[in-house]
Structure formats: structure tokens, C-alpha cells
């Protein structure tokens, strides 16, 4: 039996063969081979389409980094783009991005930016972040700060958000050109965009604070109360009111201990919350979504009830706690687990009962069991239990209550469904970090896992200092390095008007801790203030005295 003959390939058309050969050149990054193919194809009357032009422009833009190919890539790249235009082929976003990279490679940021600006009108294409990068980075390299800012403004108008590389570039050009107000602006944009910065971004930040211009920026007169109020309103960790003080900065690499205290300056970092505006928008969004999915009258009734019963510091997802490690098939629900959580919260919060949200179907079942009836009746009498009506999803109730009252939420629920429906994952994750209390029961013993004492995110204190976390190889917070950036002159001025502030003890949710420059979180998760006239009993945590707002000068 002879060897079977291979089937002959069908004859390829010149167009099909060109397409295959061009794809191979693209795969092998063979620019010269691709250009030779194109010249041959054009001479044979082959018509180039979108795919061909995109592949060729991509090859050209990727080849400019090779010194031996750069001139060849630039020459042919612009020729191909001109041929694309003359052929009436409207360029895609990918094609425009490639040509913008070619323009930037010859230091023509203006042309790269003009290409982007023409997209939505002339070419009916939407720019992406990568489309803006060539012009932006080109302007930064040439220290053309105003043009770089113009690119960012156009990005904002197009709904494109910069990420760390773009913000770092803007931060760099602002620093190098001595634009202190823009450095301040971009530090805050960096704070909003990333949690921990790269080493290269950290170097840009260090260079600014080591420079002469950084010593000159800042206000010598500022209102302590106004700054604290801004910190409170923003959810802690930043005030956004501008540089505080004048004079040299001290920049050090630091570590932060498990309580959130910086080893260099001694300041306590915040567990950063969403700000007032975001909180209100979040509450409205939850309510709107709940109204879509719930009976409007039922949820409106809950909103009215909550307005009249707003003195809770913790909300408990009753079903989540009661069903933890229980046999779902048997309908198991542990009243003892729920009671343990209630009592632990009561004891830790200065004798204040939490609010337990539970579906009325479950609460009726508990009341029908004689062994549970007395305890459940006690919860109802003390205002601990809110039962949601039939047909409702109790998730909306405990989520809304937590957001509206700005308090803690005891649940192990990851709330993944809500993340996608509300205001974005980054926003929601920040809120969860600050408010969610997880729990475990080991051999019947409850352990509450409180929110972390601080957030690994860029922070600006009411003293005007900055703490910048640096991304590293380890995910362990104890091993993280930070930039600690302080102004000794400001510390001196504050010590004169706030003596012994760090020795004052205050009570926040579930415990006493030292007051740092008078700022703390009270029982409602809002920031309060202490000054040198205020004291706190180290045993009871009761704060006495009145806040005095001061203005002062470091000069």
C-alpha cells in the first residue's frame, strides 16, 4: 500500500497570498519584508484594506525603537498613512495611535496631538489612553508643560482617565518647570488613581521635594480648624487645601507599624474613607437600585424609619452571621452566633446596640421556636432587630443603612453583585475597606476582624506632610516602604499651639488610641477634633473640653 498523496493546496489569489505573507511579516516583525511586499502588491494592482494598513503602520511604529530601522520606519510609515488617506480609507484608532507614535519618534508632539484631536470629528473614531500617550510623553520630554496640560484637558473632555505613567509624566514636567500648584494637583490625582506608586514615580516625587522650588511653595498662615474640617469632609487622609508652611522638606524612606504609625515622623495614618459627596451619591445610588428591585413603599418606609433611628454605629447582616458554617440543606440558623456578634459589638462600642437586618421569614421562624422566642423578643424591644418584608432582598437594606449612617457593617459577604451595579470597583473597594467587619467562629469563639487601622494609599496630613507607599515585591504591609515627607517648621508651629497632642487618648470605634494632632474618628465614623484644652480619661475614654479653631503663622 503506497504512501497517500498530500492534497494539493488550492491556487491562492494574489490578494490572498499577499494577505498571508503580510501576516507572516507582521508576526516576525519583518518591516523591510513587509514594505517589499506592499510595493510588489501595489504594482500588481492589489487594493490595500483596513487590515493591511493597520498591520503596516503597527510594524513601522514598533520599529522606530531600533536605531537601524528608525529612519526607514518613519519614511515608510508616513507614506503608508498618506496612501491610506488618498485611498479614502478612514483610519481606525489603532492606525492613528501608530502614526502618533511615529510623530512622537521624530519629536513632533504637535502633529501627534493634532491626529488625536481630529479623530472624533474627521475620522469618527474614539481616542483611548494609548492614543494620547505619544503626544503627552513627547511634550513632557521637551519640557513643554502647557502643551502637556492641554493634552490632559482633552483627555478629560473625551472621558479618558490617565493612569500612573501619564500622571507621573505630568508630575515630572510640573516639577521640572517649577509649577508647584500643578505638582500639588497631580499628587492628588496620583492619590486617586493608584494605591502604591512604582519606584520610578517615587523618584519623581522625591526629586520635587528635594528641589529649591518645593521649599518656596506654601502658605505661612493657615486655619487649623479649616484644614481639619477638610480632612473630615474628605474621608480622612487628605485635605486638598494646598501646601502648608514654607521651608525645606525632609524626605525619608520609612516603614509603618501595624497600628499605622510612621516610624520616622510618628504620625498616624488614616484608614481612608470615601468623602461626603461620594457617600451621599453612594447612598442615593443604593436607594435608587433598591427601588427598582424592591416594592417602593417598603423601602421608602425603611428610609423613613432609618431617618428617625439613626443612632447606630454598626449594622449586622443577620442572615450571613446566622448561617455561617451551618447546614443550609437543613435550614440551619445559629441564634447563638448572632447573639455573640450583637453582644461583642455592644461591649466594644461603649454600650451601644447594633442594628441587625433580617428577613421577616427568618425572624418568624425564630419566634416560632420556644427556645429562641425570649431572646428575639428582647432584640425587638431594644430596637436591635429590623425585619425586611416578604419578597424583599435584605441585602439592599443593610447596605443602604451602612452607607447612610456611615457606620460599620458586619458581614462576610463579598458583595460582588453590588460592585458592578454601583459606582465602580475602585470606589466600592475603598468603601468596603473602611466599613466592613469580617468575623470567624473558631470552636464557638467569635473573632471580629476590624477594618485595617490605616490604608496603604498616598496620604496628606493636616500638618501638610505626605506619606507615599511604594509598590514592592512583597504583598506584606509590614514590609512596605513609604516616603515620609515632612516640614520641620510646620511641626514646630503646630507644637506651639497643640502641645502634648499625641499624649491625648480618644475613643473611636471599639477602642482607645492616641490622638494625632487633634484628629480622630468618633463613634459615628466622623472626624472630631481636640486641642490642648481637651482631655480624655484614659480609663473611660470620655473626652472633655471644646475645640478651638486657630490660625497661625510659621514666620
Secondary structure, 3 states (H helix, E strand, C coil): CCCCCCCCCCCCCHHHHHHHHHHHHHHCCCHHHHHHHHHHHHHCCCCCCHHHHHHHHHHHHHHCCCCCCHHHHHHHHHHHHHHHHHCCCCCCHHHHHHHHHHHHHCCCHHHHHHHHHCHHHHHCCCCCHHHHHHHHHHHHHCCCHHHHHHHHHHHHHCCCCCCHHHHHHHHHHHHHCCCHHHHHHHHHHHHHHCCCECHHHHHHHHHHHHCHHHHHCCECEEEHHHHHHHHHHCCCCCCCCCCECCCCCEEEEECECCCCEECCCCCECCCCCCCHHHHHHHHHHHHHHHHHHCCHHHHHHHHHHHHHCCCCCEEEEHHHHHCCCCCHHHCCCCHHHHHHHHHHHHHHCCCCCCEEEEEHHHHHHHHHCHHHHHHHHHHHHCCCEEEECCCCCHHHHHHHHHHHHCCEEECCCCCHHHHHHCCCHHHHHHHHHHHEEEEEEECCEEEEECCCCCCCCCEECCCCCEEEEECCCCCCHHHCEEEEEECHHHHHHHHHHCCCHHHCEEEECCEEEECECCEEECCCCCEEECCCCCEECCCCCCEECCCCCCEEECC
